[in-house]
Amino acid sequence: MKLEGIKVLDLSMFLPGPHLTMMMADHGADVIRVESHEGEPSRGLGKFHEGTSIWFRNTHRNKRSVVLNLKHTEGVAAFLRLAQEADVVVEAFRAGVVDRLGVGYEAVKAVNPRIVYCSISAFGQKGPNARRVAHDLSIEAESGLVALNVGSDGVPTLPCIPTADVTGSMMGLAGILMALLRREKTGQGDYIDISMQDSLVSWLVNVISPVFGEKRDLVPSEERSLGGNAFYGIYRCADGQYMSLGGAEIKFAQNLLTALGRPDLLDLCRMPPGRGQDPVREFLTQSFAERPRAHWEEFLSKLDVCWAPVKGIKEAMDSEHIKARGMRLEFPDGDLHLGIPIQFTAEPGKVVPVAPGLGEHTEQALRNVGYTDEDLQRLKREGAL
């Protein structure tokens, strides 16, 4: 597989780092998850299957678990010995924590100059907010995203996807792979500072125009992709379910309005997003409300229009397309996993649906870097393991 031979030490928790390193593990990397005696928090979160958290399984499959006490000098020494043979270290503590523990970039670089070291944090390693603690919601709120996620009452609502976490994970993965590629050419490692806020802000390209171009804040109801365009919205059907229209191009508007017998509304669709398109929006609202969702699925399937039924997660995950793409995997024991989104033709990734027990691989991993049975017993007595 693509990353076979790459060794990763993962100090991160919850979602961004563990998801990143799982992606590497799915493609062949040897990932050692370094945990405290309390264990990765997601081991105890969400629903369980056969005694294991589904969240944990879907971020820690294909990994090994090593428990080290990084507040003990011998635990730090053990980590640095593992780091001597590693290619990548990923951590997601608050800025400055790994340096205080003695496992920061400079300490690891001193024993392994070729290391690629990636820090993922809410606001990065420098800047006024660097030492602020935050999870996804706070980062999205700080970055302006929650203010755009408003209901019809104009009140901000909780985002349902941890976008800052996910974008931080993906930017971290991209950075690590670029650094590994550069190391092949130069022999030099690197330090990567990933801010989840930076990662999220970098994806604002489709909504930033009013801010950069007109020096104003956004008004969601008047923006093209936030509710201002009649052909980019959600409509209630007669059975209480919903349909979405997701393409504002004139050709799509023409196809649907013609099929519905109202091509006279087409010129309004050429107007800027906002109130000028209200007559189109009102017509579509009335039309969709007259028939159940199943009718509209059949009707729209015959037209060249961007549309989709608004599905619940279960209905979506049960779809034949997601199954055909391998994004919903069911194993003989009934365990369900999300699949691998990066699908190579040569050397595809592989899902091994087994998550490690807490500390399951501690002795094995330390023996591999020279610790003897006597050493391990001593470290246990001293509280380093």
C-alpha positions in Angstrom: 0.0 0.0 0.0 1.0 3.6 -0.6 2.3 4.3 3.0 3.8 1.0 3.8 7.0 1.5 5.8 5.9 4.9 7.2 5.9 4.8 11.0 3.6 7.3 12.9 3.4 8.2 16.5 0.0 9.7 17.3 -0.4 11.8 20.5 -3.7 13.4 19.4 -7.2 12.9 20.8 -10.9 13.1 19.7 -11.3 13.7 16.0 -8.8 15.7 13.9 -5.6 13.9 14.6 -7.0 10.4 15.1 -8.9 10.7 11.8 -5.8 11.9 10.0 -3.6 9.0 11.3 -6.4 6.5 10.6 -6.3 7.6 7.0 -2.6 6.9 7.0 -3.1 3.6 8.6 -5.8 2.6 6.1 -3.1 3.1 3.4 -0.5 1.0 5.1 1.3 3.3 7.7 2.2 1.7 11.0 0.4 4.0 13.5 1.2 3.7 17.2 -1.4 5.5 19.2 0.3 6.8 22.4 -2.3 7.1 25.1 -2.3 8.0 28.8 -3.5 5.4 31.3 -7.0 7.0 31.1 -7.1 6.3 27.3 -8.3 8.1 24.3 -11.6 10.0 25.3 -13.6 8.6 22.4 -13.2 5.1 23.8 -16.1 6.1 26.1 -18.2 8.3 23.8 -21.3 7.6 21.7 -22.9 4.2 21.0 -21.1 0.9 21.5 -20.9 -2.3 19.5 -19.7 -5.4 21.3 -18.1 -3.3 24.0 -16.2 -0.9 21.8 -17.2 2.7 20.9 -18.2 3.0 17.3 -16.6 6.4 17.2 -13.3 4.9 18.5 -13.4 2.1 16.0 -13.9 4.5 13.1 -10.9 6.6 14.1 -8.5 3.9 15.5 -8.8 0.9 13.3 -5.5 -0.5 11.9 -3.6 1.2 14.8 -1.6 -0.1 17.7 -2.0 1.3 21.3 0.9 2.1 23.6 0.3 3.5 27.1 3.0 5.9 28.4 3.1 8.3 31.3 4.5 11.4 29.7 4.6 13.1 33.1 7.3 10.6 34.1 10.9 11.0 32.9 11.2 7.4 31.9 7.9 7.6 30.0 9.3 10.6 28.0 12.5 8.6 27.4 10.4 5.7 26.1 8.5 8.0 23.7 11.8 9.6 22.4 13.2 6.1 21.8 10.1 5.2 19.7 10.5 8.6 18.0 14.0 7.7 16.9 12.5 5.1 14.5 9.4 7.1 13.5 8.7 9.1 10.4 5.8 11.2 11.7 4.6 12.6 15.0 1.1 14.0 15.3 -0.1 15.9 18.4 -3.1 18.0 19.3 -2.5 19.5 22.7 -2.8 23.2 23.5 0.1 25.2 22.3 3.2 24.7 24.4 2.1 21.5 26.2 4.3 19.1 24.3 7.4 21.3 25.0 6.6 21.3 28.7 6.3 17.5 28.6 9.6 17.1 26.8 8.2 15.6 23.6 7.9 18.7 21.4 9.5 19.1 18.0 12.9 20.2 19.2 13.2 17.3 21.5 12.2 14.8 18.9 14.3 16.5 16.2 17.3 16.1 18.5 17.0 12.3 18.3 15.6 12.1 14.8 16.4 15.0 12.4 14.3 13.5 9.7 11.1 13.6 11.7 7.9 15.2 10.2 6.2 16.7 13.2 2.6 17.9 12.9 0.8 20.0 15.6 -2.9 20.4 15.3 -4.6 23.0 17.5 -7.6 25.2 17.6 -5.8 28.5 16.7 -2.2 27.5 15.9 1.0 27.8 17.7 1.3 31.6 17.5 -1.0 34.6 17.5 -3.2 36.2 20.2 -5.5 33.2 20.5 -2.8 30.5 20.4 -3.3 29.3 24.0 -7.1 29.4 24.0 -8.8 26.1 24.4 -11.6 25.3 21.9 -13.5 22.5 20.2 -15.2 22.7 16.9 -18.2 24.8 17.7 -16.1 27.6 19.3 -13.8 27.6 16.3 -16.7 27.8 13.8 -18.3 30.6 15.8 -15.0 32.5 16.0 -14.5 32.2 12.3 -17.9 33.5 11.3 -19.5 30.2 10.2 -22.1 29.8 12.9 -23.4 33.3 12.1 -24.2 32.1 8.6 -25.8 28.9 9.8 -29.2 30.4 10.6 -32.7 29.1 10.4 -35.7 30.9 9.0 -36.0 32.8 12.3 -32.6 34.3 11.8 -31.2 32.6 14.9 -27.8 30.8 14.6 -28.1 27.0 15.0 -25.6 24.4 16.0 -23.6 23.0 13.0 -24.2 19.3 12.6 -20.8 18.5 11.1 -17.5 19.4 13.0 -16.2 21.2 10.0 -13.2 22.8 11.8 -12.1 19.3 13.0 -12.5 17.8 9.5 -10.7 20.5 7.6 -7.9 20.5 10.2 -7.5 16.8 9.7 -7.4 17.1 5.9 -4.9 20.0 6.0 -2.8 18.1 8.4 -2.7 15.0 6.2 -1.9 17.1 3.1 0.9 18.9 5.0 2.4 15.6 6.3 2.4 14.0 2.8 4.0 17.1 1.3 6.7 17.1 4.0 7.4 13.4 3.4 7.7 14.0 -0.3 10.1 16.9 0.3 12.1 14.7 2.7 12.6 12.1 -0.1 14.4 14.9 -2.1 16.3 16.7 0.7 16.6 14.2 3.6 15.2 16.9 5.9 12.2 16.7 8.1 9.9 19.6 9.0 7.5 21.0 11.6 3.9 21.7 10.6 1.7 24.1 12.5 -2.0 23.3 11.7 -4.6 25.7 13.0 -8.1 24.4 12.7 -9.3 27.9 12.3 -6.8 28.6 9.5 -8.0 25.4 7.8 -11.6 26.4 8.1 -11.1 30.0 7.0 -9.2 28.8 3.9 -12.5 27.2 2.7 -14.5 30.4 2.8 -13.8 31.1 -0.9 -17.4 30.8 -2.0 -18.8 33.2 0.6 -16.0 35.7 1.2 -16.7 38.0 -1.8 -19.0 40.5 0.0 -16.3 40.9 2.7 -13.4 41.3 0.4 -15.2 43.0 -2.5 -17.7 45.3 -0.7 -16.3 45.5 2.9 -19.6 44.3 4.3 -20.9 41.3 6.3 -23.0 38.7 4.7 -26.8 38.6 4.8 -27.6 34.9 4.4 -31.0 35.4 2.9 -29.5 37.5 0.1 -26.4 35.4 -0.7 -26.3 33.0 -3.7 -25.5 29.8 -1.8 -27.1 30.7 1.6 -30.7 31.1 0.7 -30.9 34.1 -1.6 -31.2 32.1 -4.8 -34.5 30.3 -5.5 -32.7 27.4 -7.1 -30.4 26.8 -4.2 -32.7 26.0 -1.3 -34.8 23.4 0.5 -38.6 22.9 -0.1 -41.2 21.1 1.9 -43.2 18.4 0.2 -46.8 17.4 0.8 -45.8 14.5 3.1 -43.7 16.7 5.3 -40.4 15.5 3.8 -38.1 17.8 1.9 -36.4 18.2 -1.5 -33.4 20.3 -2.2 -32.5 22.3 -5.4 -28.7 22.7 -5.6 -27.9 24.3 -8.9 -28.5 28.0 -9.7 -27.3 27.9 -13.3 -29.9 29.4 -15.7 -30.0 26.2 -17.7 -31.2 24.2 -14.7 -33.8 26.9 -13.8 -35.0 26.9 -17.4 -35.4 23.1 -17.5 -37.5 22.9 -14.3 -39.6 26.0 -14.8 -40.4 24.8 -18.4 -41.4 21.4 -17.1 -43.6 23.1 -14.4 -45.2 25.4 -17.0 -43.8 28.6 -15.8 -41.0 29.6 -18.1 -42.1 33.3 -17.7 -40.3 33.2 -14.3 -37.0 32.6 -15.9 -35.9 36.3 -16.1 -36.3 36.6 -12.4 -33.7 33.8 -11.9 -31.2 36.0 -13.7 -31.6 38.7 -11.0 -29.1 38.9 -8.1 -29.9 36.7 -5.2 -32.3 38.1 -2.7 -35.9 39.5 -2.7 -36.0 39.9 -6.5 -36.3 36.1 -6.7 -39.1 35.9 -4.2 -41.8 35.2 -6.8 -39.8 32.2 -8.1 -39.2 31.0 -4.5 -42.9 31.3 -3.7 -43.9 29.4 -6.8 -41.5 26.6 -6.0 -42.6 26.5 -2.4 -46.3 26.1 -3.5 -45.4 23.5 -6.2 -43.4 21.2 -4.0 -46.0 21.4 -1.2 -48.6 19.9 -3.6 -47.0 16.5 -4.0 -45.1 14.0 -1.8 -41.3 13.6 -2.0 -41.6 10.3 -4.0 -43.4 12.2 -6.7 -40.7 14.8 -7.0 -38.0 12.2 -7.0 -39.6 10.6 -10.0 -40.4 13.9 -11.7 -37.0 15.4 -11.3 -35.1 12.3 -12.2 -36.2 12.9 -15.8 -34.8 16.4 -15.9 -31.4 17.9 -16.1 -31.6 19.7 -12.8 -29.5 19.7 -9.6 -31.7 18.1 -7.0 -31.7 15.6 -4.1 -34.1 14.4 -1.5 -33.3 15.5 2.0 -32.4 12.2 3.6 -31.7 11.3 7.2 -28.2 9.8 7.9 -29.6 6.3 8.1 -31.4 6.6 4.8 -28.3 8.0 3.2 -26.0 5.3 4.6 -28.5 2.6 3.4 -28.3 4.0 -0.2 -27.1 1.6 -2.9 -24.6 4.2 -4.2 -22.8 4.7 -0.9 -22.6 0.9 -0.5 -21.4 0.6 -4.1 -18.6 3.1 -3.4 -17.5 1.1 -0.4 -18.3 3.9 2.0 -20.5 1.8 4.2 -18.8 -1.5 5.2 -20.4 -4.3 7.1 -18.2 -7.0 8.6 -19.2 -10.6 9.6 -19.6 -9.7 13.3 -22.1 -7.0 12.3 -19.7 -4.1 12.9 -20.2 -1.2 10.5 -17.4 1.1 9.4 -17.1 4.2 7.2 -15.1 3.4 4.1 -12.0 5.0 2.6 -12.7 8.1 0.5 -9.3 8.2 -1.3 -9.7 5.3 -3.7 -6.6 4.3 -5.6 -6.6 1.9 -8.6 -3.2 0.6 -7.7 -2.6 -0.4 -4.0 -5.9 0.6 -2.6 -6.4 1.2 1.1 -7.7 -1.5 3.4 -10.0 -1.4 6.4 -9.1 -3.8 9.2 -12.1 -3.4 11.5 -10.2 -3.9 14.7 -9.4 -1.1 17.2 -6.6 -1.7 19.7 -7.3 -2.3 23.4 -5.8 0.3 25.7 -2.1 -0.4 25.9 -2.4 -3.6 24.0 0.8 -3.1 22.1 3.0 -1.3 24.7 5.4 -4.1 25.5 5.6 -5.2 21.9 6.4 -1.7 20.6 9.0 -1.1 23.4 10.7 -4.4 22.8 11.1 -3.5 19.2 13.2 -0.5 20.2 15.4 -2.3 22.6 13.7 -2.6 25.9 14.2 -5.9 27.8 11.7 -7.7 29.9 13.6 -6.4 33.0 13.3 -2.8 31.6 9.6 -3.2 31.2 9.1 -4.5 34.7 11.1 -1.6 36.1 9.1 1.0 34.1 5.9 -0.5 35.3 7.1 -0.4 39.0 8.1 3.2 38.5 4.8 4.2 36.9 6.2 5.1 33.5 4.0 2.6 31.8 
